[in-house]
Structure formats: C-alpha cells, structure tokens
Amino acid sequence: MSIRELITPETVTLDLKAERPEEAMAELGALLVRSGAVSDLDAYLEAVKAREAQGTTAVGFGVAIPHGKSSAVSRAAVAFGRSRSSLEWESLDGEPVKMVFLIAAPDGAHDLHLKALSQLARLLMHEDVRGKLLSAATPADVVNALM
Amino acid sequence: MAKMLVAVTSCPTGIAHTYMAAEALQKAAAAKQVTIKVETRGSVGAENVLTDDDIRQADAVIIAADAKVDKARFAGKPLVEVGVGEAIKDAAGLIDRALAAKAPDLVEQVEEIKQERKAQATGWYKHLMTGVSYMIPFTVAGGILIAISFMFGIEAAATEGTFAHVLNVIGGQAGFGFMIPILAGFIAYSIADRPGIAPGMAAGFLANSVGAGFLGAIVGGFLAGYLVYYLNKWIRLPRTLEGIKPVLILPLLGVGITGLIMVYVLNTPMAAIMTGLQNWLTSLSGGSAVVLGFILGAMMAFDMGGPVNKAAYAFGTGLLASQVYEPMAAVMAAGMTPPLGLFLATLLAPKKYTTEEREAGKAAGVLGISFITEGAIPFAAADPFRVIPAIMAGSAVTGALSMAFGVKLMVPHGGIWVLPMGNVVTNLAMYALAIVVGTVITALVVNLLKTNKE
C-alpha cells in the first residue's frame, strides 16, 4: 500500500471554493463520495467534525488535515484541495490555511492503510513537498509531489 | 558526545498529528545533530517502541501527546511534556527545552506519581481510599492523644476528672470514636457526593455501636453510597418540590433505609466477622503472627502505595478502631523499609547506581523515615524485576519481626517522627530493630541482583 493508492487526480481540486472548515470538509468529502471511498457523506463528516472539535487539524504552514475514522468509509482515501485565497481556519501557528487534505479511514482500517496515511502526514512536514503542492499546475502534479 | 533524546508522540485519532510531530522532531533533531528516537503511538499501534536501553541512554525525554502517555518508564529522566501541536509547531524549540531540562528530584517525582495514581483510581478502590483518607486525621489525633494520656501512668486515665482521663476521652471518643462513622460516611460521599455523607455516617455509627468495626463501616458505606446515588437518580419531583429533595427526601430515605438494613440485616453478621477477626488477631502468636506480618509486609512493598499496599494499610488502620494495634505496627514498619533499603543500597554499592539514582537515594532515605513508601517507585520503575523482589523481601521480614516482637502502634502514619512520643509505640527498641533488619535485607538483596554500571 503506497500513498499513490490513497490519492488520485480525481480526488484533487486546485480551486477549492470553501471559505470555512465545514465547507471545505463537505466539498472535499463530495470528491471522496464520487470516487467511491465514502458511502455515507453525512456519517463520515460527523466523525471528521468530532475529531476537529477535539483540537484544530490546521497544523500550520498553511496546511489543514481534517480526518475521520468511520464505518461510512469503504476504503482509505485522501482528497486534496488548494484554495486560491485562504480559509478561515484557526491554525496552530496562526498562518492562514491554503491547502486541505481530507483523510478518510475505515473503521478498523487495515494497518497498511493507516501506515500509508502516516507516511503522508510525515511528508507534509517537509518544506519542499509543500512547495511542490503550492506550485502544482494540475491534479497529477499534486499526486506526483506526494510520491 | 552527541546528545541523545527519546520522544513519544500521540494524538486522539492517531492518524496524522502523531506522525507529523514525529517527523518534525526528527527533522529538527537532524538539523541540530542530536540523535533522537521517536515512538509513535497512533492508530497503527505503537511503532518504533523505545526500549529500556534507549531510555537509559537518553539525555532527556520529550512527550508530545494529547492522549494519555504512561510516564512511569521515564522516571528520573529530564522530561518535557507538551501537546502534540507544540511539537509540530516548534520542534526545534522543544528539543532545546528538552536538552536544557533537569532531572526532577525524587520528592517531586513521588508527589507527581501519587497525584497520578489518585487521578487514575476508579470504582470501589477510589471510594474506599476516599473514606480512608478522611478517616486518617481522626485516627492520628486519637492515637496520639490516647498515647499521651498513658504517659501519666498506665492507670491514670481510668480516674474520672483527671487530666489524663480528659485526654483519653478526647482521643478515644472524639478521635477514635469518629473513625468508623467517618470512614463509612466518606465512602458514601465518594459514591453519591454530598447526599451520601449522612446515610454513610449513620451506617458507620450503627456498625460501630455493635462492634462491627471497619468491616461493618466499609459494607455500610458502600450500601449507603449506592442507595442514595440511585435514590437521587430515580426520584423525580415536580420542579416546585425539587428543593426539598436534598434537605428532606434523600436524608430521610437514605438514613432510614440504610439504618434499617444495617440493624436488621448487616450488623449481626458483620459484628460476628469482626469479632472473629479480632479474636483471631489477638490470639495470634508465634508462627501465625509471623505469617500475617510477612504477608502484610510483602503487600506494603509490592506496589509501593498502589492498591495492594493500600489494602494492607487500610487493614492495619481500620483495626485501630477495634483496639488491635499490632498489624498497624507491622504495616508502617514494612512501608518504611523499601525507600530506606534503597537509600542504604546506594551507599553500600555506589557503582551499581547512576549519579541521579545516588542523589535520589538520599531523598529516598528521608521519605523512608517518614513512611512514604512511594519513595521507592523511581528505583522500581527503572528496574522492576530486581528492585521489587528485593523490597518485598525486606518488608516481609520487617513485618514478620514486628509481629513476632508483638509491637503495638497506635497511630496510622508519621514514620519515625511519631515514635519518640511515649506510648505511641510499645517496645520501641525491638521495633527499630525490625526496621533496621528489613532495611539491610532490602539493600543486600537489591545489590546482589544489580550489576555494576559501566
């Protein structure tokens, strides 16, 4: 299981319309539904919001990684959205959020999925990766930046 | 030599922050040329788990977690603890703080461990310990005042109107007399909050009146607590009458029902059990007394202030209310030897201990003479399989000797500080001998098991 199996160009948008966290979750969640990774959007978003309520997932450097584990998720997947402006999202370092990774993990997810998610989380801590994501011109560029 | 750090990261869902924090720490450490090993406790489970060797070699520990992380294995290490977000935001600063952190001194650590244990205690154990902790002041004051009254001559207190008699009344009735009701009352308080106090104390009073002692009080306290807890939950009154529930309904039903159950059902069997226990304990001599002391002693050392230790302690303390004083003596002596023995061990074989442990040894000595068994925990946490058997051996022997010498102790706490007061303890010389022997055995056994530090 690699990160490539978690994120595909069809779950990437470089024109995220959302202005607030809940809107971003819904907008990216819809991509995950379309790709077949999430079966019940409302149930899944409930898990995401519950996690967000425990503490912001806007981890700084302009990145937010809302995530949820739910039985409404049929397979682990990630959606990515980049905003042309920025979102009103209370972040750890006070920087505005420009990029959102919405992570979906199935209940009792197989270790391999979770491992791939953990690798993705680690990647985001590297400036060069974030630079590539910010300058990506196509969804395929985004996926490649994470390889 | 390059500095070495260990860290643990953890977050609520364990999907992202745990790993981002780990990566941030590793990156920042590499930039500073500091070696770091990060254990991630995420949804995959614990990965890259820190070994005892890792922890021993580390200069400091970082815990970046929003979920509970057990700190016992890091006892004695310089430690910085922050939320997981802090590590993601400022890993470099966190590493600087960890490198500058100082090892906590033993007294601080012990205090922290005690607080943590208190917070973790749940269920019946928590309720019992709440009751015992409220009972202790009455026991201490009562025991010492009675002991002082004996200083006027062992028969002096028998004559009404004398000062000795007054002290004896204060200690015996106002002090010891409240032990059992307070124990029961605050067990119930722990279960049912304020409405539990009155029925609990009533149950304790009734148990006391028939000689059901601390066993009756424990049963009565739990009965009163759960009864009132459920009455409070089930009884629903119109809003206008809700105000009379805490001042009329709950006290009346709580005290009434608890009292009736105590008098008609529980008192007789509990008093019989208590009398049986008392008779058995007072008739104990020779071999069986030694066995009891041995077991109580080993229990005191086994978890150093944990539930097993507290069970033995509550047993010794509760019996004071029934004028049985020998187990209390054994329990306190055996609770003093673990830290004392480790103190002696660090003096006898300094090469087997790290510099921090030798420093901690001195503090352990002070905690030991004050009967704070928890002083042994940092040593036990660092090396449980060598330390715990050693302290159990020493404590068991001390407990056995104390029982064999028939030492009586009238106060439940205080270590050596209460011993000089006349009549608080009988047979002081033999009591001191029992403590010294256990201390020496602890030190010799632990040093026999430990190897030299290189």
Interface residues (C-beta under 8 A of the other chain):
Chain A: R51 Q54 G55 T56 T57 V59 G60 I65 H67 G68 K69 L92 D93 I103 A105 A109 D111 L114 K115 L117 S118 Q119 A121 R122 L123 L124 M125 H126
Chain B: P12 T13 I15 A16 H17 T18 Y19 M20 A22 E23 A24 K27 T40 G42 S43 V44 G45 D66 G83 G85 I88 K89
